[in-house]
Amino acid sequence: MEKATIRQLRGLNDLVADAVQAGVTRTEQIHRSIARYPYAVLTRIRPVAAPVRTIEFVETTITGSVYWTVRLAARVSGVVVAQVLERLDALAESDDGDAN
């Protein structure tokens, strides 16, 4: 594979990784913002306020963990792709060295 192609693929990998991270982070922010409204209303009702706070805590903990896992999986995928591209680059260099 040509070095220019590998360089372009590295750039694409970086671009996709940044886009996924930003997209997931923004989606999480919107999710949390929307989820806050029902809890805010329900915590004003004294008899259910305490259980609602507990449910909100559980929901935000689970939601945060899920988004963290998605970001981690995307990060790991980006690292794997970068390592594959590094190996392809090394192979391209060794092929260039053999040709000379």
N, C-alpha and C positions, 0 to 999 in steps of 0.2 A: 504494500500500500504506500502511496506517495506521502511524503512528509506534509505537504500542503493539505492533503485530505485529512490526515491525522490531526493536524492543527485545527482544522475546521470542526472536526468531530469533538475535539476537546472544548472548543468554544460553545458548540451546541450542547454538550453535556453540562457545562457551567450555566448556560442560559436556562436550560430545562430545570436544573436543580434550584436555581434562584426563583424561577417562576413557581415551582411546586411549593417551596418553602413560603413564599409570599402569599400564595393562594390559600394554603392550608391555614396559615396564621390569620389571614383576614376572615376566612370562613369561620374559624373558631371565635374570633371577636364578635362577628355578627350573631353566631349561634348563642353565645353567652348573653349578648345584649337582648336578644329576643326572649330567651329563657328567663331572664330576670323579671319581666313584667308580671307573669302569673304569681310568682313567689312574692313579689312586692304587694300584690293585692291580697293574697291569702294570709300573709303574716299580720295583716291588720285585723284579722278575725281572731280574737283572743283564744277561743277554745282550740283552734287548729294551728296557732302560730308556732308552737314548739315542734310538733311533728313536721310542719312545712319546712322549718329551718333545717331539720335533720335530712329531710328528703332533698332539699336544695343542696346541702353539703354533699350528699352521696352522688347526686346527679352531676354536680360540677366536678367532683373528683373523678368520676368515671369518664365524663366528657373530656376533661383535661388529659387523662391518661390515653384516651383514644387518639386525640390529636397529636400528642407527644409521640405515640407509636407510629403514626402515619409519617410525621416529620423524620423520625429516626429511620424508618424503612426507606424513605426517599433519599436520605443522606447516605445510607449504606449502599443503595443502588448506584448513586453517583460515584462513590468511592470505587466500587467494583468496576464500573465502566471506565473510570480513570485508570485503573490498574491494567485493564485489558488494552486500552489505548497506549499505555506506557510500554507494554509488552510488544504490541504491534510496531511501535516506534523503534524499539530495540531490534526487532527482526528486520525492519526496513534498513536500519543502519548497518546491520551485519550483511544484508544482501548487497548494499552499496559498497561495502568494504570488499566483498568477494568479487564484485564486478571490476574493481580497479586492479 
